[in-house]
Structure formats: C-alpha cells, structure tokens
Amino acid sequence: MAMGKYSRVDGKKSLNCCSTTSLVVFVAFCLVGVWMLMSSAVPIQTQSLSTEENLADKSSKQYEDSSGGLSESVTREDDDGSDSQSETNIENTQNVSQDESVSTSEEKQEEVVSKEDSEEKVESESENGDEGNQQEKFVKESSDEKNETEEEPKTEKENDGDSKINDQEASSGDEQSNSEAESTEQAGDKTSENEQTESEGEKKSEGDESADEKKQEDEVHSQTDEEKVEKNEDKHSEERDTSNNMESGKETQKSSISKTQSEYSWKLCNVTAGPDYIPCLDNWKTIRKLPSTMHYEHRERHCPEEASTCLVSLPEGYRRPIKWPTSREKIWYHNVPHIKLAVVKGHQNWVKVTGEYLTFPGGGTQFKNGALHYIDFIQKSLPDIAWGKRSRVILDVGCGVASFGGFLFDRDVLAMSFAPKDEHEAQVQFALERGIPAISAVMGTTRLPYPSSVFDVIHCARCRVPWHVEGGKLLLELNRVMRPGGYFVWSATPVYQKLPEDVGIWKAMSKLTKSICWDLVVIRNDKLNQVAAAIYRKPSTNECYNERAENEPPLCSESDDPNAAWKVPLEACIHKVPEDASDRGSQWPPQWPSRLEKPPYWLKSQLDVDGKSAPEDFISDYKHWKNVVSKTYLTGMGIDWSSVRNVLDMRAVYGGFAAALKDLNVWVMNVVPHIDSRDTLAIIFERGLIGMYHDWCESFSTYPRTYDVVHADHLFSVLKKRCNLVAVIAEVDRILRPEGTLIVWDDAETLNEIESMSKSLHWDIRFTYSKENKGLLCIQKTFWRPTEQETILSAIA
C-alpha cells in the first residue's frame, strides 16, 4: 500500500514542475522573439531605402553622362562636316537598337515568369525569405532594363561613341545592382509584395523623370544641330564666294533654289518632224495658210504664237558625236538617220552609207573630186582672194552638206554656211553633226540675219537661187552683206554650159551685175571637175553708182538702214558704200589673225560705253574673257574641251569669248540679240569671227543637238522680262547636245531659277560661283527624256 501512495505523490510533483518550466521557457522565447523581430526590422527597412537611393543615383547619373557625351559628339561632327561618319554612326545606332530590342523581348518574358514565381515565393516567405529577396532584386533589374529599353528609340540619332558610352554605363549599373542585391541577401531581410510594388513604382517614376530629362536634352541638342547646320550652310556660302575650281563647284551643288523641281513639268514633243523638230520652220499650221510659196515663203521662219516648252526626242540609237576632225569624214548613222541624200547625191560624193557610219568623201555637185582641190582652184583663178589672209569670213549659199566650208578650215577660213530645210533631207543637220558652221535659212522675202558689209567672200556652187529675177532682189541682198571690194564666186551651169536655159540666165546675170556695178574679174575652168567659176568684185566707191545712165536698180533711200536685218523685207535697191575714211567698210580689215585682237579703226567714232571709249571697252572685254577662259573655263569646270567642237554664245557683245577660244579646235556662233543688246555684230565680223542676229524669245534656226557648249552672259535676266523663261530653257535643251554644257553668268535670282529648271531636267550642276548678288553656273545636260508626250498641233503636217 505504502508503495502505491508514494507513487501517487511523486507523480503530482513531477507534473507541476514541468508546467512551471514550460511557462518560463515560453515567456523567454517570446521575449527573445520580440527582441529578434524588433532588431531585424530596422536593418531591413534601412537597406531597402539605401538600395532604392543608389539605384536612383545610378539612373540619374546615366542620363546625365549620356546627354553630355551626345552634345560633344554632335559638336565634333558638325565642326568636321563629316557626313559619311554621321551616316555610319546612325547605322551603328540602328543595329544596336535592333539587338537590344531582341534582348528586351526576352527580358519581358523572363519578367512575366519571375512575377509568377514571386507570387508563389511570397506565400512561402516564412520558409524561404532569402529567395523572396532574390526575386525582389531580379524584378528591380528587369525594371531598370525595361526603362532603358523604352528610352533606346529616343537615342537613335546618337553616334557610335554615344552608344558605347551608354553600353558601358549600363554595364556599370548592372554591377552595382548585383552588389546591392548580395548585400540584401546577407542581411536576411524579408520583404512583402507591397514593398516590391512600392519599389517598382518608385523606379518607374524615376525612369519617367529621367526620360523627360532625356527628351528635353534631345530637343536642346536638336536645336543645337540645326544651328550648326545653318552655320555650315553659311560657311559653304562663303566658300562659294571664293571658290575658283571644280571641287568648290561640287561642294555647292546643294545650293538653294527659288522653285522646287516639282513646279516644272516637262513633256516630249509629239510632232511630225520628231527628233528633227525646229519650231519656227515646222509650223505647218501657218505654212498651210500661206497665200503663195513662189518666193520660198514656206522655207522661211514662221514661229508659233506661243513658244514651245516641250522637249525634243532623241533619235533611236543616238550616241555621243565623233570628235573633230574625224567627224568631217564620218558621223554615226543613228545620230542623223537619213539616207535620201546618199541615194540622190551619192554619185557626187556628198554622202555615203558605210555600215554604222555616214561618210563624206568631201565632194559636192561642183567638186566631185574633193573640196580641197576646188578651194585651191579658186585661189589659182584669183590669187587676190588669199584664203586665210585677206579672205577670212565667207558666206556659203546653198551649202548642201557644207564640205566646202568644212575644208576651208584647212586654209584658216571661217565659213557661214546655210541652206533651207527642204527636200535635200537633213543637209544642214549633216553639216552640224560633222562640226561645220551652218544654219537653216533661205533667200526668200526677208533679209539675211547679218549686218551690211561683213563678208569677205560669198560663194554659190549650184545653189539653185534665181539671182536674176524680180530686179535682182536676191543678188542685191548679197550686195548688202558683202564687204566693199569683196568677191562673189559663182560656180553654176550658166557659166559654162550652152543650153538655151543656161544661156538665157547668163545674159540676165551679165546685165544685172553690170547694173549694180560688179566687175567680172575672171572666168576659169576646172578641168578635173569639168566645171567653171565666174568671180565678181563689188565696188569700193560710189563712183560707178553715180555715173549710171539709168537708176535701175535704184539706190536705197537714206532712211533705209543697211544694218537693219531682223525680219526686214527685201527690196530691190542698192545701198551706197561708205565714203568717209572713218566709216566702217571704207577700209579692208587687217589680215588674219591680227584683225582678231585689234579694235577696228572705225570704232573710234562710236559712243562711250559705261564711261569708257568703245576701243577701251573692246580691249577690256577681250582681256576679261581671256582671263576667264584660261583660269576657269579650261581648267576649273571639268569640261572636256577635246570633245567640244560647236559652240554658241547667246549674247556675244564684241565676241571676246570666241576670240579667247582661238587656239582650240572649235568654232563659235556669236549671236547678238537684236532687242536686248547693243548692235555689235559688225565688230564680231570685223575680227574675223562669225555670228548673226536673233531674238531668243523665238526658236533658233538650227537643228536639235547642234552645240557642245552654250554660253549666256547676263542674258536670261533680261529675257525673262518679256519672254517665258521656261520656253527659253526648253530651246536651250533642244539645241544643246546630250552631255553638252551650259555656262551662265547672271544675277543670283535668275541663276536660282535656271538651276531649279536644270535639276528638273535631270541635268548635272557642275560648277557654281557667286559674289555680290551675281554669279556663274555651269550645267551638263544628260540623256534624260520625259515619257509623257505633248502634241503640238501647229507642228503636225
């Protein structure tokens, strides 16, 4: 029994002791737990704030450094003017953006996954607190990268150096984030989902603020860039003012223009003449209404009421013309694809078809065995002609393919050849393609476009002109333009054949030439060609005119200006020769080439020009063009003068530009506008050069693709006051060969208009120069032709 009582007492004591001990331990653990909880909460909060502050500092520093780097880079680029480097930088930036875009997509996917993982890990936070902190670190990094990626497109205009800076700073930022995350893990902090959301929101806000700062800085840099571009443009403008070579011309090709290319719409001329269209000679609307064609009115100029603005097409297979002097013997068939003359005149050695060429043996109707023999035959018949010495400038009437004028170059003689656009298909076009001076004209009802008393010799070889009819009106026109003491060489069947018609013509010519006081100097037979030539001499005094028994043909009235030539009707009258020793025509010019450089003796009687005497102005003009040609045209504009043969000066004044080209294998057509310029054409002929009057508001009397170089000195600014300048440029396009050059001197406003039109024509701007609101523009025509057509009803036969 005792054993049992004792046993119950021992068990009760043991139970009470255990309860007390458990309570003490529980209280102790609670105190310890409270202490641990309080002691661990403060470090966690502190470290979280520290991390956010560090990240904010890092983000702010990144945009600040990036903006500064961009500014310096742009400044260097603008100072250096390196466009190619800029393009390279832009391309590199675009490549970096593409790579980072791919990386961003992957990061976004990882972010979604990480958020899902984060939710699961937050639920088991008590067991895996460290993993929650790691997730927080990962979300922060992803948020940073996302902000950087969203801001990346805004920096596409940065150069490659800026991209590298950003990459380095981003790498540095990642390293800082990793070290901060490790510190957080070591502290063993526990963060809730709310803390994560709050942290991400703060970072997003910081990123937006940084993005706004970035955008403002970009705008500032953009304005800075625009200012620098303007400074560069000003710098380029100064370079244009002082440039004197081709390279400076290329640098100024982007000069401003008054009109955009889109304001000009070019169309192809749809006309019967096709690629041979001459607007003032192919006006069929007017030709059909002519009351008569007895006096060759249908071969004269009849310009459309409104100047054409369409462009003439190219012949199929057209190519760059053959160079002189080879072109005198052969040309490309496809450039002038006409064979009628080869069929009709081939036996007279005018022209032949030889494969892809048209060849010219040098013959003609009166000189089948070659022009050089015939030229020498004339010289032997009358040694006083003295080719290239006394006789320098001649007029070849009814020239055919102009072989006579072409071979006179070998004798230092310059021939102005002309023939009508008639059934002798493309005869003048053949001449021009060969590199021989010629125009399309006819002896009809109006005066030839030349002043009086300018040609040393006039030549007609079977020219088919009825000299003897209607009182000798046509022969009297030759008398007007021939120099007193000059010669008329007439090689035709009436001179040597005895057919009734020829005999009748000879008698009529003999009577007429005697009545106008021409002396028949010699008739000589050419045995090789079986022809003969009669050579007449115009009087150099008025003695014969005053002693005539009959005043028939009559003397012209004193009010009739012999130098008036533009659209002046022909009259059957005789102009007296000058009597005063100081008058033009009273003395023969000096021999060539001395006549080229000396002011004419009669120029002393001319009025002063801008404060200078006419002789002084003449000398000054010649010096000016010699300087311009030698220092700019020949060396500084990129023109291949070995390919230049036919040159046109649209406003020649004294012919100084042509005189400066004397030593080159070129010839120059010197035009004196009859309205917009002083009448100086006689001076040009006196120098041994050739030219004509013309109104540039109308089409020129030449075929398309005539000239290699067209020169215009302060002409277009005057023309646009009364002409459609677009039509004038369309005419320049018509007469200029593909790859030919247009050289323009004018005021800045006019040059801007010309440049704009030229660009719309797809021409190449080769050279520009400007100073004091005046300048120079050099343009090269291309092979470009529009596709859209415009039908010219007046030119449809």
C-alpha positions in Angstrom: 0.0 0.0 0.0 2.7 2.3 1.0 4.2 1.7 -2.2 1.1 2.8 -4.1 0.6 6.1 -2.0 4.1 7.1 -2.5 3.8 6.5 -6.1 0.9 8.9 -6.5 2.6 11.8 -4.6 5.8 11.6 -6.8 3.8 11.8 -9.9 2.0 15.0 -8.9 5.1 16.8 -8.0 6.6 16.0 -11.4 3.6 17.4 -13.3 3.7 20.8 -11.5 7.4 21.2 -12.1 7.0 20.6 -15.9 4.3 23.2 -16.2 6.3 25.9 -14.5 9.3 25.1 -16.6 7.3 25.3 -19.8 5.9 28.6 -18.9 9.3 30.1 -18.2 10.6 28.8 -21.4 7.6 30.1 -23.4 7.9 33.5 -21.9 11.7 33.5 -22.6 11.1 32.6 -26.2 8.5 35.3 -26.6 10.9 37.9 -25.3 13.7 36.6 -27.5 11.3 36.5 -30.5 10.1 40.1 -29.8 13.7 41.2 -29.5 14.7 39.5 -32.7 11.8 40.9 -34.5 12.5 44.4 -33.4 16.2 44.1 -34.0 15.8 42.7 -37.6 13.1 45.1 -38.8 15.3 48.2 -38.7 18.1 46.8 -40.9 15.6 45.6 -43.5 14.0 49.0 -43.9 17.3 50.8 -43.9 18.8 48.6 -46.6 15.8 48.8 -48.8 15.8 52.6 -48.8 19.6 52.6 -49.3 19.2 50.3 -52.4 16.5 52.5 -53.9 18.6 55.6 -53.4 21.6 54.0 -55.0 19.6 52.9 -58.0 18.1 56.4 -58.4 21.5 57.9 -58.2 22.8 55.4 -60.8 19.8 56.2 -63.2 20.2 59.9 -62.9 24.0 59.7 -63.5 23.4 57.5 -66.6 21.2 60.1 -68.4 23.4 63.0 -67.3 26.5 61.4 -68.7 24.7 60.2 -71.9 23.4 63.7 -72.7 26.8 65.2 -72.2 28.5 62.7 -74.4 26.0 63.3 -77.3 26.5 67.0 -77.2 30.2 66.7 -77.6 29.9 64.2 -80.4 27.5 66.3 -82.3 29.7 69.3 -82.0 32.7 67.4 -83.3 30.7 66.0 -86.2 29.4 69.5 -87.2 32.8 71.0 -87.0 34.4 68.4 -89.1 31.4 68.3 -91.5 31.8 64.5 -91.8 28.5 63.3 -93.4 29.8 59.9 -94.0 30.8 59.4 -90.4 27.3 60.6 -89.4 25.7 58.1 -91.6 27.9 55.3 -90.2 27.0 56.3 -86.7 23.3 56.3 -87.4 23.6 52.9 -89.0 25.5 51.5 -86.0 22.9 53.0 -83.6 20.1 51.3 -85.5 21.9 48.0 -85.3 22.4 48.4 -81.6 18.7 49.2 -81.2 17.7 46.1 -83.1 19.9 43.9 -80.9 18.7 45.5 -77.7 15.1 45.2 -78.9 15.5 41.4 -79.2 17.1 41.3 -75.7 14.2 43.4 -74.3 11.6 40.9 -75.6 13.4 38.1 -73.9 13.7 40.1 -70.7 10.0 40.9 -70.7 9.2 37.2 -71.0 11.5 36.5 -68.1 9.9 39.2 -66.1 6.4 37.6 -66.5 7.8 34.3 -65.4 9.6 35.9 -62.5 6.4 37.6 -61.3 4.6 34.3 -61.2 7.4 32.8 -59.3 7.4 35.8 -57.0 3.8 35.2 -56.0 4.5 31.6 -55.1 7.6 32.5 -53.1 5.8 35.3 -51.2 3.3 32.8 -50.0 6.1 30.6 -48.6 8.0 33.6 -47.4 8.4 32.3 -43.8 10.3 29.3 -45.1 12.2 30.9 -48.0 12.8 34.6 -47.1 16.1 34.8 -48.9 14.5 33.6 -52.1 12.0 36.5 -51.8 14.8 39.0 -51.6 16.5 37.5 -54.6 13.2 37.8 -56.5 13.0 41.4 -55.5 16.4 42.0 -56.8 15.6 40.3 -60.1 12.4 42.4 -60.6 14.4 45.6 -59.9 17.0 44.7 -62.5 14.3 43.8 -65.0 12.5 47.2 -64.4 15.8 49.1 -64.9 16.4 47.3 -68.2 12.9 47.9 -69.3 13.2 51.6 -68.7 16.5 51.7 -70.6 15.0 49.8 -73.5 11.9 52.1 -73.7 14.3 55.0 -73.9 16.5 53.5 -76.5 14.5 54.6 -79.6 14.9 58.2 -78.4 18.7 57.9 -78.8 18.8 56.6 -82.4 20.4 59.8 -83.7 23.3 59.4 -81.3 26.7 58.5 -82.8 28.6 55.3 -82.2 30.6 56.8 -79.5 27.5 57.7 -77.5 26.2 54.1 -77.9 29.4 52.8 -76.4 29.2 55.2 -73.5 25.6 54.1 -72.8 26.6 50.4 -73.0 29.5 51.0 -70.6 27.3 52.8 -68.1 24.5 50.2 -68.4 27.1 47.5 -67.6 28.3 49.5 -64.7 24.8 49.9 -63.4 24.2 46.2 -63.6 27.3 45.6 -61.5 26.0 48.0 -58.9 22.6 46.3 -58.8 24.2 42.9 -58.3 26.4 44.0 -55.4 23.4 45.7 -53.8 21.3 42.5 -54.1 24.0 40.5 -52.5 24.0 42.8 -49.5 20.3 42.4 -49.2 20.6 38.6 -49.2 23.3 38.7 -46.5 21.1 40.8 -44.2 18.4 38.1 -44.4 15.6 40.7 -44.8 12.1 39.8 -45.5 10.0 42.0 -47.9 6.4 41.8 -48.7 4.7 42.1 -52.0 3.6 45.6 -51.2 7.2 46.6 -50.6 8.1 45.2 -54.1 5.3 47.1 -55.7 6.2 50.3 -54.0 9.8 49.9 -55.0 8.9 49.2 -58.7 6.6 52.2 -58.7 9.4 54.5 -57.4 11.8 53.2 -60.0 9.2 53.7 -62.8 8.6 57.3 -61.6 12.4 57.9 -61.5 12.6 56.4 -65.1 9.9 58.6 -66.4 11.5 61.7 -64.9 14.8 60.7 -66.4 13.1 60.1 -69.7 11.6 63.6 -69.6 15.0 65.0 -68.8 16.4 63.0 -71.7 13.7 64.2 -74.1 14.4 67.9 -73.1 18.1 67.4 -73.6 17.5 65.7 -77.0 15.4 68.8 -78.0 18.2 71.1 -76.9 20.7 69.0 -78.9 18.4 69.0 -81.9 18.2 72.8 -81.8 22.0 72.9 -81.5 22.3 70.6 -84.5 20.0 72.9 -86.6 22.1 75.9 -85.6 25.3 74.1 -86.6 23.8 73.1 -89.9 22.9 76.8 -90.6 26.4 77.7 -89.6 27.8 75.1 -92.0 25.5 76.5 -94.8 26.8 80.0 -94.2 30.3 78.5 -94.3 29.6 76.8 -97.6 28.2 80.0 -98.9 31.4 81.8 -98.1 33.4 79.1 -99.8 31.3 79.6 -103.0 32.2 83.3 -102.9 35.8 82.5 -103.0 35.9 79.2 -105.0 37.6 79.1 -108.3 37.9 75.5 -109.1 35.8 72.4 -109.9 35.9 71.0 -106.4 34.3 74.0 -104.9 31.6 73.8 -107.6 30.8 70.3 -106.5 30.5 71.4 -102.8 27.9 74.0 -103.7 25.7 71.7 -105.7 23.1 71.8 -102.8 22.6 75.5 -103.1 19.1 76.8 -102.5 16.7 77.3 -105.4 13.8 79.6 -105.7 11.5 76.9 -107.1 11.3 73.3 -106.5 11.7 70.7 -109.3 8.1 69.6 -108.9 7.0 73.0 -110.2 8.3 72.2 -113.7 6.6 69.5 -115.7 8.4 68.5 -118.9 6.8 66.6 -121.8 8.1 65.2 -125.1 7.2 67.0 -128.3 4.8 64.9 -130.4 5.4 66.4 -133.8 5.7 65.3 -137.4 9.4 66.2 -137.5 10.1 64.0 -134.5 13.7 64.4 -133.3 14.5 66.9 -136.1 11.9 69.5 -134.9 12.6 73.2 -135.5 9.6 75.1 -134.1 9.9 78.1 -136.4 10.5 76.1 -139.5 8.0 73.3 -138.8 4.9 75.4 -138.1 2.6 73.7 -140.5 -0.4 75.5 -139.3 0.9 78.7 -140.6 2.6 77.2 -143.7 -0.7 75.7 -144.9 -2.3 79.2 -144.8 0.4 80.9 -146.9 -1.1 82.6 -149.9 1.9 81.8 -152.0 5.2 79.8 -151.9 6.7 81.4 -155.0 9.3 83.2 -153.1 10.1 80.3 -150.8 7.9 81.6 -148.1 7.3 78.0 -146.9 11.0 77.7 -146.1 11.2 80.9 -144.1 10.7 81.3 -140.3 7.1 81.1 -139.1 7.2 80.9 -135.3 4.2 79.6 -133.3 2.2 82.2 -131.4 3.3 80.6 -128.2 6.8 79.4 -127.7 7.1 75.7 -127.3 8.0 74.3 -123.8 8.2 70.6 -124.7 11.4 68.7 -125.2 12.5 67.2 -128.5 13.1 63.4 -128.6 16.4 61.7 -129.3 16.8 59.5 -132.4 16.8 55.9 -131.6 20.4 54.7 -131.0 21.8 58.2 -130.6 25.3 58.4 -129.2 27.9 60.9 -128.4 29.1 62.6 -131.7 32.5 61.7 -133.2 35.3 64.2 -132.4 36.7 66.7 -134.9 38.4 66.3 -137.3 37.4 62.7 -137.8 33.8 63.9 -137.8 34.4 65.8 -141.0 34.8 62.4 -142.8 32.2 60.3 -140.9 29.4 60.5 -138.4 27.2 58.0 -136.6 24.3 57.0 -138.9 21.8 56.7 -136.0 22.6 60.4 -135.0 21.2 61.6 -138.3 19.4 58.5 -139.7 18.6 59.9 -143.2 19.8 58.2 -146.4 17.9 60.1 -149.1 20.9 62.3 -149.9 23.1 59.2 -150.1 20.8 57.9 -152.8 20.3 61.1 -154.7 23.8 62.7 -154.3 26.0 59.7 -153.7 27.4 59.8 -157.2 28.6 63.4 -156.5 30.4 62.3 -153.3 28.1 64.3 -151.0 27.5 61.4 -148.5 27.5 57.6 -148.5 26.2 55.0 -146.1 29.1 52.8 -144.8 28.0 50.3 -142.1 27.1 52.2 -139.0 28.5 55.4 -140.4 27.6 58.1 -142.8 30.8 59.0 -144.7 31.6 62.2 -146.5 34.2 61.9 -149.3 34.4 65.7 -149.4 32.7 66.2 -152.7 29.9 68.3 -153.9 27.9 69.0 -157.1 30.6 71.3 -158.5 33.6 69.5 -156.9 33.1 65.7 -157.1 36.8 65.2 -156.7 37.0 66.9 -153.4 36.6 70.3 -151.8 40.3 71.0 -151.3 41.1 70.8 -155.0 38.2 73.1 -155.7 39.3 75.6 -153.0 42.8 75.7 -154.5 41.3 76.1 -157.9 39.5 79.3 -156.8 42.7 80.6 -155.3 44.6 80.0 -158.5 41.9 81.6 -160.5 42.2 84.8 -158.4 45.3 85.0 -156.2 44.0 88.2 -154.6 41.4 86.1 -152.7 44.3 84.9 -150.5 42.5 82.4 -148.3 43.1 82.8 -144.6 44.8 86.2 -145.1 42.8 88.7 -146.9 39.7 86.5 -147.0 38.8 85.2 -143.6 35.0 85.2 -143.3 32.9 83.9 -146.1 29.2 83.1 -146.7 28.4 79.8 -148.5 24.9 80.0 -150.0 23.0 76.7 -150.6 25.8 74.8 -148.9 24.5 71.3 -149.1 26.4 69.2 -146.5 28.9 72.0 -146.2 32.0 70.2 -147.3 33.3 73.4 -148.9 33.2 75.2 -145.6 34.5 72.2 -143.7 37.7 72.0 -145.7 38.2 75.8 -145.7 39.3 75.3 -142.1 42.5 73.9 -143.5 43.0 77.4 -145.1 42.2 79.4 -141.9 38.9 80.5 -143.3 35.7 80.6 -141.4 32.6 79.9 -143.5 29.0 80.7 -142.5 27.0 78.1 -144.4 23.3 78.0 -144.9 20.6 76.1 -146.8 16.9 75.6 -146.4 15.2 72.7 -144.7 13.8 71.3 -147.9 13.8 68.1 -149.9 17.5 67.8 -149.6 16.9 65.8 -146.4 18.8 67.0 -143.3 21.7 68.6 -145.3 22.3 71.3 -142.7 22.0 68.7 -139.9 24.7 66.7 -141.6 26.9 69.8 -141.6 26.4 70.5 -138.0 26.9 66.9 -136.9 30.2 67.0 -138.8 31.3 70.0 -136.8 30.9 72.6 -139.6 29.2 76.0 -139.0 25.7 76.2 -140.6 22.1 77.3 -140.1 18.8 76.6 -141.8 17.8 79.6 -143.8 16.7 80.5 -147.3 16.9 83.5 -149.6 13.2 84.4 -149.7 11.3 87.6 -148.8 13.3 88.9 -145.9 16.9 90.0 -145.3 19.5 87.6 -144.0 20.3 88.0 -140.3 23.6 89.8 -140.8 24.6 93.4 -140.8 25.8 95.1 -144.0 29.3 94.9 -145.5 30.7 92.0 -143.4 31.6 89.0 -145.6 34.9 89.0 -147.4 33.7 86.4 -150.0 30.3 85.0 -150.9 30.2 81.6 -152.6 27.4 79.8 -154.6 28.1 76.4 -156.1 24.9 75.3 -158.0 22.9 76.9 -155.1 19.7 77.0 -157.1 18.9 80.6 -156.3 17.3 82.6 -159.2 19.6 85.7 -158.8 18.4 87.4 -162.0 14.6 87.6 -161.3 12.5 90.4 -159.9 15.1 93.1 -160.5 17.8 91.1 -158.9 16.3 91.4 -155.4 18.2 88.3 -154.1 21.5 89.3 -155.6 21.1 92.8 -154.1 20.8 91.1 -150.7 24.2 89.6 -151.3 25.4 93.0 -152.3 24.2 94.4 -148.9 26.1 91.9 -146.8 29.3 91.7 -148.9 32.2 93.9 -147.9 33.1 96.7 -150.4 35.8 95.2 -152.5 34.7 91.7 -151.7 34.2 88.8 -154.1 31.3 86.7 -155.3 32.2 83.3 -156.6 29.5 81.8 -158.8 30.1 78.2 -159.9 27.0 77.1 -161.9 26.0 75.7 -165.2 25.1 79.1 -166.8 28.8 80.0 -166.5 30.0 77.1 -168.7 27.1 75.3 -170.4 25.4 76.4 -173.7 21.9 75.0 -173.1 19.2 77.6 -174.0 18.1 78.0 -170.4 21.7 78.4 -169.2 22.4 80.9 -172.0 19.4 83.0 -171.0 20.3 83.0 -167.4 23.8 84.1 -168.2 22.7 87.0 -170.3 20.3 88.1 -167.5 23.1 87.8 -164.9 25.5 89.8 -167.0 23.1 92.6 -167.4 22.2 92.6 -163.7 25.8 92.5 -162.4 26.7 95.4 -164.7 23.8 97.5 -163.5 24.9 97.1 -159.8 28.5 97.9 -160.7 30.0 94.5 -160.1 33.1 93.8 -162.1 33.5 90.3 -163.7 37.1 89.7 -162.7 37.7 86.2 -164.1 36.0 83.1 -165.5 38.1 80.0 -165.1 37.5 76.3 -166.0 38.2 73.5 -163.6 39.3 70.7 -166.0 39.3 68.0 -163.3 35.7 68.6 -162.2 34.7 69.8 -165.6 33.1 73.0 -164.3 33.8 76.7 -164.4 33.5 79.6 -162.0 32.9 83.3 -162.5 34.3 85.6 -159.9 32.8 89.1 -159.4 34.0 92.1 -157.4 31.9 94.6 -155.5 32.9 98.3 -155.9 34.6 100.0 -153.1 33.5 103.5 -154.1 30.2 105.1 -155.2 31.7 106.5 -158.5 30.0 103.8 -160.7 26.7 104.3 -159.0 26.7 108.0 -159.6 27.6 107.6 -163.3 25.0 105.1 -164.3 22.9 106.0 -167.2 19.8 104.5 -165.7 19.0 104.4 -162.0 18.0 100.7 -162.2 18.1 99.0 -159.8 17.5 102.2 -157.7 19.6 103.4 -154.8 18.0 102.7 -151.5 16.6 105.7 -149.6 18.7 107.4 -146.9 16.2 106.3 -144.3 16.9 102.6 -145.1 19.3 101.3 -142.6 21.5 98.7 -144.3 22.3 97.1 -140.9 18.7 96.5 -140.0 18.3 92.8 -140.8 15.8 91.1 -138.4 12.6 90.4 -140.2 13.1 93.3 -142.6 11.5 92.7 -146.1 13.8 92.6 -149.1 13.8 95.5 -151.5 15.4 95.7 -155.0 17.7 98.6 -154.2 21.4 99.4 -153.8 23.0 100.6 -150.7 25.8 103.0 -151.3 29.3 102.1 -149.9 30.8 104.3 -147.1 32.6 107.4 -148.4 34.2 108.8 -145.2 37.5 107.2 -144.3 36.4 106.8 -140.7 33.3 104.9 -141.6 33.0 101.1 -141.4 33.6 99.4 -144.8 35.8 102.2 -146.2 38.9 100.2 -145.5 39.7 96.5 -145.6 40.4 94.8 -142.2 43.9 93.8 -141.3 45.0 90.3 -142.3 44.1 87.3 -140.1 44.9 86.8 -137.2 46.0 90.4 -136.3 42.4 91.6 -137.0 41.2 89.4 -134.1 42.9 91.4 -131.3 42.9 95.0 -132.6 39.9 97.3 -132.2 38.5 98.2 -135.6 39.7 101.5 -136.9 36.1 102.8 -137.2 35.4 102.0 -133.5 36.8 105.4 -132.5 33.7 107.1 -133.8 31.5 105.0 -131.6 29.9 106.4 -128.4 31.4 105.8 -125.0 30.3 102.6 -123.1 29.9 103.0 -119.3 32.4 105.7 -119.1 35.0 104.1 -121.4 35.6 104.8 -125.0 34.5 102.0 -127.3 38.1 100.9 -128.1 38.9 100.8 -124.4 35.8 98.7 -123.7 36.8 96.4 -126.6 40.3 95.8 -125.1 38.9 95.4 -121.6 36.3 92.9 -122.8 38.9 90.8 -124.6 41.3 90.8 -121.6 38.4 89.8 -119.3 37.4 86.8 -121.4 40.9 85.6 -122.0 41.3 85.6 -118.2 38.0 83.8 -117.6 38.7 81.2 -120.3 42.3 80.4 -119.3 41.7 80.4 -115.5 38.2 79.0 -115.2 36.7 77.5 -118.3 39.7 75.5 -119.5 40.9 74.2 -116.1 38.3 74.7 -113.4 34.9 73.5 -114.7 35.6 69.9 -115.7 34.8 70.4 -119.4 36.5 68.0 -121.8 37.4 70.5 -124.4 38.8 67.8 -126.7 35.2 66.8 -127.2 33.9 70.3 -127.9 33.5 71.5 -131.4 30.4 73.5 -131.9 30.0 76.5 -129.5 27.2 79.0 -129.2 27.5 82.4 -127.5 23.9 83.6 -126.9 25.0 87.2 -126.1 28.3 87.8 -127.7 28.8 91.6 -127.5 32.3 92.0 -129.0 33.0 88.3 -129.5 35.6 88.3 -126.7 34.6 84.8 -125.5 35.0 83.4 -129.1 38.3 85.3 -129.5 39.7 83.7 -126.3 39.0 80.2 -127.8 41.0 80.9 -130.9 43.7 78.3 -130.2 41.2 75.5 -129.7 39.7 73.3 -132.4 36.3 75.0 -132.0 34.1 77.4 -133.9 31.7 79.8 -132.2 28.3 81.1 -133.4 28.2 84.6 -131.9 24.6 85.8 -131.5 23.7 89.5 -130.9 20.1 89.8 -129.7 18.5 92.4 -131.8 16.4 93.8 -129.0 18.2 93.1 -125.7 21.7 94.2 -126.7 23.7 96.9 -128.5 24.3 96.2 -132.2 27.9 95.0 -132.1 27.7 92.2 -134.7 29.7 94.1 -137.3 32.6 94.3 -134.8 32.5 90.5 -134.5 32.8 90.0 -138.2 35.5 92.7 -138.4 37.5 90.5 -136.0 37.3 87.5 -138.4 34.5 85.7 -136.5 31.0 84.8 -137.5 27.6 85.5 -135.9 24.0 86.5 -136.5 21.1 88.4 -135.1 18.4 86.6 -133.2 15.5 87.1 -130.8 15.8 84.4 -128.0 12.1 84.6 -127.3 11.8 82.6 -130.5 13.4 79.3 -131.6 16.8 79.4 -133.2 17.2 78.4 -136.9 19.2 75.2 -136.2 18.5 71.5 -135.8 18.3 69.9 -132.4 21.5 68.7 -130.8 23.7 71.3 -132.6 26.0 72.6 -129.9 28.5 71.1 -127.4 28.7 74.3 -125.4 26.1 77.1 -125.0 27.3 80.3 -123.3 25.0 83.0 -121.9 26.4 86.2 -120.3 23.8 88.1 -118.4 21.1 87.3 -121.0 18.4 85.4 -119.1 17.7 88.1 -116.5 16.9 90.4 -119.4 14.9 87.9 -121.4 12.6 86.9 -118.6 11.2 90.5 -118.6 9.5 89.8 -121.9 9.8 86.1 -122.6 8.7 82.8 -121.0 12.0 81.7 -119.4 10.8 78.1 -119.3 10.4 78.2 -123.1 13.9 79.7 -123.4 15.4 76.8 -121.4 13.4 74.3 -123.4 15.0 75.8 -126.5 18.5 75.6 -124.9 17.7 71.9 -124.2 16.7 71.5 -127.9 19.9 72.9 -129.4 22.3 71.5 -126.8 23.7 68.0 -127.3 23.4 65.4 -124.6 26.5 65.7 -122.3 26.8 69.2 -123.6 27.5 72.2 -121.3 25.5 75.3 -120.5 27.5 78.2 -118.9 25.5 81.0 -117.5 26.6 84.4 -115.9 23.7 86.3 -114.3 22.2 87.7 -111.2 21.6 85.3 -108.2 17.8 85.3 -108.6 18.0 84.3 -112.2 20.6 81.7 -111.6 18.4 80.1 -108.9 15.6 79.8 -111.5 18.0 78.3 -114.1 19.4 75.9 -111.5 15.9 74.8 -110.5 14.8 74.1 -114.1 18.1 72.3 -114.8 17.6 70.0 -111.9 14.0 69.2 -113.0 15.5 68.4 -116.4 17.9 65.9 -114.7 20.9 68.0 -115.7 24.1 67.9 -113.6 25.2 71.0 -111.8 29.0 71.0 -112.4 30.1 74.4 -111.0 28.7 77.4 -109.2 30.2 80.7 -108.1 28.6 83.8 -106.6 29.7 87.2 -105.4 27.8 90.4 -104.7 24.4 89.0 -106.0 26.0 87.9 -109.3 27.4 84.5 -110.2 28.3 81.7 -112.6 26.5 78.4 -113.2 27.9 75.5 -115.2 25.5 72.7 -116.1 25.8 69.5 -118.1 22.9 68.2 -120.0 22.1 64.4 -119.7 20.4 61.9 -122.0 17.2 62.1 -119.9 13.9 62.4 -121.8 10.4 62.5 -120.3 7.9 59.8 -121.1 4.7 61.8 -121.3 4.0 63.5 -124.6 2.5 66.8 -125.7 1.0 67.1 -129.1 1.9 70.3 -130.9 -0.9 70.8 -133.3 0.8 73.5 -135.2 3.7 71.1 -136.0 1.6 68.2 -137.3 1.9 68.1 -141.1 
